[in-house]
C-alpha cells in the first residue's frame, strides 16, 4: 500500500486490503495510481507496518506514513477559516507525488520553484493553470521547461529577473513580490526576497515600458511569525500598489499572501489568529463589493504537510551515555541529522513529537540522548529529550513530521528514509471521499499489482 515509484506495497496477507486511487479519464494525463489502505487509525497502521518488512529493502529501514485523510481534514479547516483564499501548496516543503495527486483532486493548486517540482505536478495530473512558479531567482532552463508545460504565472522581485523573463518568456504573467516586515518570524525571508516598497513603483514602470504583464502582488510573511501585524502591513502595502497600478493602466487580478501558516496548536501564533487577521484586512482593503473578481491565493506548505506525515525510526542500540549525568540512556536511531531529521532542532513547536505504539498506552517516560546511525560524531538529534522507554529493535515514531523532513535527506553514510506508506485514516475517511473529485477506488488483482510493480 505504498508509493509505487519506490515499488513499496503491503499485501492483503497483512490483514487488510490495499486499494488504488485511480483518476477517472486518466488517459488524458500522466496520473500514476496511488496505492493506499483504509479502515485503520494511524496508530494501527503504524503498528502493522512496523511489524512487517513488506515494501522495505531492509526490515529496519526508516519509513514515512502519509495520511491522505489528514490532508482532507486540513483542507476543510482551511476552507472554513479562509473562504476567499485558494491554497497553492508549496511543493518544496514535501515533494511527494501521492500528496500532490490527492490534493489536486480536492481542488488544491501548487506553488512550484523548480523544474523538478513542475515535473512532479505534471506527473500527477495537475493542469498548468493550477501551478505558479514562485521562485524569484529562476534558472533559464527551468523557465523554458515551465513554459513548455503551460505554466503561465511567475514571480519576480528585481530588475534582473524582469529582464530575464522579457527575454525568455515575454508572454508570461507576473506577480511582483514585495518585502515584508518579518523580523519577528522564526524563519524570516525578506533579507533575500521581496522588493522594498521604495523600489516597487520603478519596477512596475519598467515592466510597462518592457510590455511585460504584471497581474498582481505577492508577499511572504516568513514562517513562525509572532505578530499578525506582518500580515496587516503587507496587505495594506499591496492595496497601495493595486491603486498605483491603475495609474499605469495595469489590471491587477491576483493577490498572493504567501505562506507561513502554522500546522499545530502549539505554535506561538495560531492558524485561527492569523486567519482572523487576514480576513479582517482583506475586508478592509479588498472588500468583496469592490474586489469580487479578485483571485486571492496563498502558498501554505507545512500547514498541509506537517500533520499528514509520520516518520518511523528503528532503535538500533541503547546504552548508558558517557559523562551524561542528566540523561538516563542514549538511543541510537535509524535516522538522524543527515536524514529526515536534519532540522529537528529547528522544527516548529509541536512538530516531530516522538511516540511509540508498542505496549502500554501510557508508557514509562525518561530523559534520553538521541543520536543518528552515521559515523559522524555530530549526528545528535537531541541531547536531552523526554521519550518512552524502549529496547533495541523497537520503533520510535515522530508525528507531525511532514514539513522539511524527507526533502532534506542526504543519504550520507548510506542511510536514507525513502519508503512511504499511504493511508486514508479511519477517522478521516468520510472527509476524504467527500472532498475528492474524479477519483475512483480500485482493488487490483494480484496479477495487476505484480505487473505494475515490475514495470
ChimeraX attribute file (.defattr): number of C-alpha atoms within 10 A of each C-alpha:
attribute: neighborCount
match mode: 1-to-1
recipient: residues
	/A:1	26
	/A:2	25
	/A:3	23
	/A:4	22
	/A:5	13
	/A:6	13
	/A:7	16
	/A:8	20
	/A:9	23
	/A:10	23
	/A:11	15
	/A:12	12
	/A:13	7
	/A:14	13
	/A:15	9
	/A:16	15
	/A:17	16
	/A:18	21
	/A:19	21
	/A:20	20
	/A:21	20
	/A:22	19
	/A:23	25
	/A:24	13
	/A:25	10
	/A:26	15
	/A:27	8
	/A:28	9
	/A:29	15
	/A:30	14
	/A:31	21
	/A:32	20
	/A:33	21
	/A:34	25
	/A:35	26
	/A:36	25
	/A:37	23
	/A:38	21
	/A:39	16
	/A:40	17
	/A:41	15
	/A:42	21
	/A:43	16
	/A:44	13
	/A:45	20
	/A:46	22
	/A:47	14
	/A:48	16
	/A:49	21
	/A:50	22
	/A:51	14
	/A:52	13
	/A:53	15
	/A:54	16
	/A:55	22
	/A:56	21
	/A:57	11
	/A:58	9
	/A:59	14
	/A:60	20
	/A:61	19
	/A:62	27
	/A:63	26
	/A:64	25
	/A:65	24
	/A:66	29
	/A:67	26
	/A:68	24
	/A:69	25
	/A:70	25
	/A:71	26
	/A:72	26
	/A:73	19
	/A:74	18
	/A:75	22
	/A:76	15
	/A:77	14
	/A:78	19
	/A:79	13
	/A:80	10
	/A:81	17
	/A:82	17
	/A:83	12
	/A:84	16
	/A:85	18
	/A:86	19
	/A:87	26
	/A:88	25
	/A:89	27
	/A:90	26
	/A:91	28
	/A:92	19
	/A:93	21
	/A:94	23
	/A:95	21
	/A:96	20
	/A:97	22
	/A:98	26
	/A:99	23
	/A:100	24
	/A:101	26
	/A:102	24
	/A:103	24
	/A:104	22
	/A:105	19
	/A:106	21
	/A:107	15
	/A:108	18
	/A:109	27
	/A:110	29
	/A:111	26
	/A:112	27
	/A:113	24
	/A:114	21
	/A:115	17
	/A:116	16
	/A:117	21
	/A:118	24
	/A:119	16
	/A:120	19
	/A:121	27
	/A:122	20
	/A:123	16
	/A:124	24
	/A:125	20
	/A:126	24
	/A:127	16
	/A:128	19
	/A:129	12
	/A:130	17
	/A:131	24
	/A:132	25
	/A:133	25
	/A:134	23
	/A:135	17
	/A:136	20
	/A:137	16
	/A:138	19
	/A:139	14
	/A:140	14
	/A:141	12
	/A:142	16
	/A:143	22
	/A:144	15
	/A:145	17
	/A:146	27
	/A:147	17
	/A:148	10
	/A:149	14
	/A:150	14
	/A:151	22
	/A:152	19
	/A:153	22
	/A:154	25
	/A:155	28
	/A:156	28
	/A:157	25
	/A:158	21
	/A:159	15
	/A:160	11
	/A:161	15
	/A:162	22
	/A:163	16
	/A:164	17
	/A:165	22
	/A:166	17
	/A:167	11
	/A:168	14
	/A:169	18
	/A:170	16
	/A:171	15
	/A:172	21
	/A:173	18
	/A:174	27
	/A:175	27
	/A:176	27
	/A:177	27
	/A:178	24
	/A:179	23
	/A:180	25
	/A:181	18
	/A:182	24
	/A:183	17
	/A:184	15
	/A:185	17
	/A:186	16
	/A:187	16
	/A:188	20
	/A:189	19
	/A:190	19
	/A:191	10
	/A:192	9
	/A:193	20
	/A:194	22
	/A:195	21
	/A:196	15
	/A:197	15
	/A:198	8
	/A:199	13
	/A:200	19
	/A:201	16
	/A:202	13
	/A:203	18
	/A:204	21
	/A:205	13
	/A:206	15
	/A:207	18
	/A:208	16
	/A:209	9
	/A:210	13
	/A:211	12
	/A:212	20
	/A:213	20
	/A:214	24
	/A:215	19
	/A:216	25
	/A:217	24
	/A:218	27
	/A:219	30
	/A:220	26
	/A:221	29
	/A:222	22
	/A:223	20
	/A:224	22
	/A:225	25
	/A:226	17
	/A:227	18
	/A:228	17
	/A:229	16
	/A:230	21
	/A:231	24
	/A:232	19
	/A:233	15
	/A:234	22
	/A:235	25
	/A:236	16
	/A:237	18
	/A:238	25
	/A:239	18
	/A:240	13
	/A:241	21
	/A:242	21
	/A:243	13
	/A:244	14
	/A:245	20
	/A:246	11
	/A:247	10
	/A:248	12
	/A:249	9
	/A:250	17
	/A:251	15
	/A:252	19
	/A:253	16
	/A:254	19
	/A:255	24
	/A:256	24
	/A:257	24
	/A:258	23
	/A:259	22
	/A:260	24
	/A:261	25
	/A:262	26
	/A:263	25
	/A:264	18
	/A:265	13
	/A:266	12
	/A:267	17
	/A:268	14
	/A:269	16
	/A:270	18
	/A:271	20
	/A:272	16
	/A:273	11
	/A:274	24
	/A:275	19
	/A:276	14
	/A:277	17
	/A:278	21
	/A:279	18
	/A:280	14
	/A:281	18
	/A:282	19
	/A:283	14
	/A:284	13
	/A:285	17
	/A:286	21
	/A:287	14
	/A:288	13
	/A:289	8
	/A:290	10
	/A:291	14
	/A:292	10
	/A:293	10
	/A:294	16
	/A:295	15
	/A:296	20
	/A:297	19
	/A:298	25
	/A:299	27
	/A:300	24
	/A:301	28
	/A:302	29
	/A:303	25
	/A:304	28
	/A:305	29
	/A:306	27
	/A:307	23
	/A:308	27
	/A:309	28
	/A:310	26
	/A:311	27
	/A:312	28
	/A:313	26
	/A:314	23
	/A:315	23
	/A:316	18
	/A:317	17
	/A:318	18
	/A:319	13
	/A:320	14
	/A:321	15
	/A:322	8
	/A:323	7
	/A:324	14
	/A:325	9
	/A:326	12
	/A:327	17
	/A:328	15
	/A:329	20
	/A:330	21
	/A:331	22
	/A:332	23
	/A:333	26
	/A:334	25
	/A:335	29
	/A:336	26
	/A:337	25
	/A:338	24
	/A:339	26
	/A:340	28
	/A:341	24
	/A:342	22
	/A:343	17
	/A:344	19
	/A:345	12
	/A:346	11
	/A:347	19
	/A:348	23
	/A:349	15
	/A:350	17
	/A:351	23
	/A:352	24
	/A:353	16
	/A:354	19
	/A:355	16
	/A:356	22
	/A:357	19
	/A:358	14
	/A:359	7
	/A:360	8
	/A:361	8
	/A:362	8
	/A:363	15
	/A:364	10
	/A:365	12
	/A:366	15
	/A:367	17
	/A:368	24
	/A:369	24
	/A:370	21
	/A:371	23
	/A:372	26
	/A:373	22
	/A:374	22
	/A:375	9
	/A:376	13
	/A:377	8
	/A:378	12
	/A:379	19
	/A:380	22
	/A:381	22
	/A:382	17
	/A:383	14
	/A:384	17
	/A:385	15
	/A:386	13
	/A:387	19
	/A:388	17
	/A:389	17
	/A:390	20
	/A:391	14
	/A:392	14
	/A:393	14
	/A:394	20
	/A:395	25
	/A:396	24
	/A:397	25
	/A:398	20
	/A:399	22
	/A:400	23
	/A:401	30
	/A:402	30
	/A:403	28
	/A:404	22
	/A:405	23
	/A:406	23
	/A:407	18
	/A:408	18
	/A:409	20
	/A:410	16
	/A:411	14
	/A:412	14
	/A:413	11
	/A:414	8
	/A:415	20
	/A:416	20
	/A:417	22
	/A:418	20
	/A:419	21
	/A:420	27
	/A:421	25
	/A:422	25
	/A:423	27
	/A:424	25
	/A:425	23
	/A:426	16
	/A:427	16
	/A:428	19
	/A:429	19
	/A:430	14
	/A:431	18
	/A:432	23
	/A:433	16
	/A:434	10
	/A:435	17
	/A:436	16
	/A:437	15
	/A:438	12
	/A:439	19
	/A:440	14
	/A:441	15
	/A:442	15
	/A:443	15
	/A:444	15
	/A:445	9
	/A:446	11
	/A:447	8
	/A:448	11
	/A:449	15
	/A:450	11
	/A:451	10
	/A:452	13
	/A:453	13
	/A:454	9
	/A:455	6
